[in-house]
Amino acid sequence: MKKESGRDSDQQASDDTTETYSIDRRTVLRTTGAGVAGLTGVSGTTLAQDTSGGDLVWEFETNNDVRSSPTVVGGTVFIGSDDSNVYALDAGDGSEQWRFETNDAVFSSPTVVDETVFVGSEDNNVYALDAGDGSEQWRFETEYHVEPSPTVVDGTVFAGSHDSNVYALDAGNGSEQWRFDTETGVGSSTVVDGTVFVGGIADEAVFALDANDGSEQWRFNTDDYVFSSPTVVDGTVFVGSNDNNVHALDTNDGSEQWHFETNDYVSSSPTVAGGTVFVGSWDRSVYALDAGDGSEQWRFETGGLVFSSPTVVDGTVFVGSGDNKVYALNAGVEGSSEGSRVNLGTLGHHNVFAENGPGSSDSQGVADYTGDDDIVETPGLVDAISDWRGDKIETPLLLDVIETWRSGAPVS
């Protein structure tokens, strides 16, 4: 692996649009309560709006390093630790709700869908745990470490293992539906319109697989390792590579639409908001690129390598750096991350994931149940109730549909 260049490691970012926070690797969260809400959508607010100074609200210490990233759903923080445990912590005060012990370190970041926590472990297993009490629902054993974060779509768990396989598992019982051998380890996948997109690390390639049977649809070869996890927006796959480039690929055939070259590896996973791609590079910079042609809109230089995968919420980019800081940057565009990675809750998410219900390749809202006059009429209400009974939508969305049906007001 390429070593960090000999730049001044004490360089400080001076952009007055940013707020920075120190992170201790053995402390799960060291932030404000508003920051927890903003990054995860617990209250639907944002860190940029509500943070008043980064004062410590609480901290929770595990028995080893914390390399997993937190997922917060329903007021609970779910995170793994190198001490082999998966923890559930109260987002308000940091108190431990439960812990589940695996047989090795947990680098994987949990994904929470339908009150089940899906997470991998260095003990080679994918686990499904009850989000309420941490009890094991099932486990599936691969042949090597499971470090990527699982993605759950339409009742199927897609999980990569360093045994070189992408696995499709039944979310209810963990039975294997299919596997695809990339010949080397893989990262976290994303799923859109019945296709699984995933990077094959040492294959130096991006794969598109049929979600139903795992058959290869196409592959795109880069010139170096692919640690980055793809995201998909409007028919385009955006992914980084250790060939120093961000690649934009056509979802249908994998043809390259454009690429943008940074000055070092791109292991960060891109996100897209307002027609702009945001991604980090080992050259210490965060980039904003035009999603249409890859032209640089702006760059922000941090004091360390940027492995972190950005998330955009209400016009603010949140991203971490190897300089031990979390940055909040003015995105230069309105809106929040639109890509499949964020909306499916894989490697970071925002309030859309928490409020609308994860686990479906199509984000749904009240507008899905309106008629031609943009009003929820009785047939639309019946459809919403049917979807709720079939676990296709979550209770908050059903309640919104009912309220809109009662009011008779059009949906804007």
TIGU-900225 format. One record per residue (C-alpha): x, y, z. Coordinates in steps of 0.2 Angstrom, whole numbers, plus 5000, padded with zeros to 4 digits. Layout:
<pts>
XYZ/...
</pts>
This chain:
<pts>
500050005000/500650174996/501350275011/500750445016/501650585007/502850695017/501750845019/501550945035/500450835045/499950975056/499151075043/497551145049/496051175038/495551365038/493951365028/492651465039/491151365033/491751205042/491651145060/492851005066/492750875080/494150765087/493850585087/494650455099/494650285090/494250195106/492750305110/491150275100/490450445100/491150605106/489950735099/488450845104/486750775105/486250875090/487650805080/487050635083/485350685077/485950775062/487150635056/485850505058/484150575056/483550535073/482550695074/482650755056/483850895060/485550925054/487250945063/487651105054/486051185060/486051125078/487851105084/488451245095/490251195098/490551015099/490450995118/490550825125/488750755129/489350575132/490650445128/490650255129/492250155130/492449985123/493849865127/494849895111/494950005095/493350055086/493450035067/491650005064/490550155059/488950185069/487150165063/485850255072/484050195071/482550235083/483650315096/484950175097/486750175091/487350015084/489149985082/490549855082/492249855091/493849765090/493449685107/492349565097/490649645102/489249725093/488549865105/486849945106/486950115115/485650245119/485850385107/485350515121/486550465135/487650325129/487050195141/487250015135/485649935130/486449765125/488049685118/488249535108/489949445108/490649365092/492249265091/493349405084/493449585080/492049675072/492649795058/490949785049/489749925051/487949865056/486449885044/484749895053/483249835043/481549785050/482149785068/483649665064/485449705065/486549635051/488349635053/489949545049/491449485060/493249435058/492649265064/492049235046/490149255050/488749365045/487549385060/485749435061/485349505078/483749565086/483849755087/482849755103/483849635114/485349575104/484849395103/485549305088/484249265075/485449175064/487249165058/488049125041/489849065040/490949115025/492749055023/493649205029/493449375037/491849475034/492349665035/491149745022/489449815028/487949715023/486649785011/484849725013/483549744999/481849664997/482149525010/483949485004/485549515013/487049555001/488649525010/490449525004/491849415012/493749415010/493549235004/493249324988/491349294987/489849404986/488349314995/486549334994/485649275010/483849255015/483549395028/482349295037/483349135040/485149165033/485049025020/486149055005/485249104989/486849114978/488649164979/489749244966/491649224966/492649374962/494349284964/494849404977/494049504992/492649624989/491949774997/490149835002/488849814988/487449924983/485849864974/484749954962/483349894950/483849714952/485749734950/487049714963/488549834960/490149784970/492049814969/493249664968/494749734977/496249644969/495249604954/495449784950/493649784944/491849844947/490549704944/488749714940/487749554946/485949494944/485249514961/484149354958/485449224953/487149314955/487549294936/488849424930/488049564919/489649654916/491349704923/492349864922/494249854924/495149984933/497049994934/497249964953/496249894968/494449944971/494149974990/492850104986/490950054987/489950104972/488450214973/487150234959/486150384954/485050414938/485850264929/487650304933/488850204945/490050314954/491550224962/493350264966/494950154963/496750154969/497150204951/496850374959/495250404949/493450424952/492450324938/490750354932/490050204923/488350164914/487350054924/486749954909/488349904901/489749964912/490450084899/491450234906/490550404905/492050494912/493450484925/494250614936/496050594942/496550644959/498350644966/498250484976/497150324980/495250344981/494650214993/493250334999/491550294993/490650434983/489050514987/487950624975/486850774980/486250914968/487050844953/488750844962/489850694967/490750714983/492250594987/493850594997/495650544992/497250495000/497950664993/497050735008/495750824999/493850814998/493250844980/491550904973/491350844954/490050884942/489050714940/488750744922/490550764915/491650744930/492350924930/492950984947/491851114956/492851134971/494151044982/494451065001/496151005008/496150925025/497750885036/497650695033/497250555021/495350555017/494750375018/493050425025/491450415014/490550585014/488650605017/487750765012/486250825023/485350985018/486851065009/488151015021/489550885018/490050775033/491650685031/493150625042/494950635039/496550555045/496950715054/495750655067/494450775063/492650765056/492250915044/490650995040/490851085023/489651195013/489251084998/488851224986/487251134982/485551114991/484850944996/485550785003/486350624997/485350544984/486450394980/485950214983/487350184996/486650315008/484750275005/485050095008/485950135024/487650055019/489150145025/488250305031/486550375029/485350515033/483550555039/482850475023/483450305029/482850325046/481150395042/480550315026/481150145031/482750055024/482749885015/481949934998/482849974982/481550114979/481350254992/479450274995/478450425001/476650485002/476750534984/476750344979/474950334985/474250484977/473050484962/473150604946/472550744957/473950724969/472750684983/472750514993/471050444990/470350284998/471150164985/472850244989/472550215007/472150035004/473750014994/474750085009/473949975022/474249825011/476149875009/476249905027/475549725031/476749655019/478249745027/478549845012/478450015021/478650065039/477350125051/477850315051/477550315032/475850235034/475350355047/475850495035/474750425022/473250405033/473450595039/473650655021/472050545016/471050625031/471650805026/471150785008/472650905004/473650884989/475450824990/476650954984/
</pts>
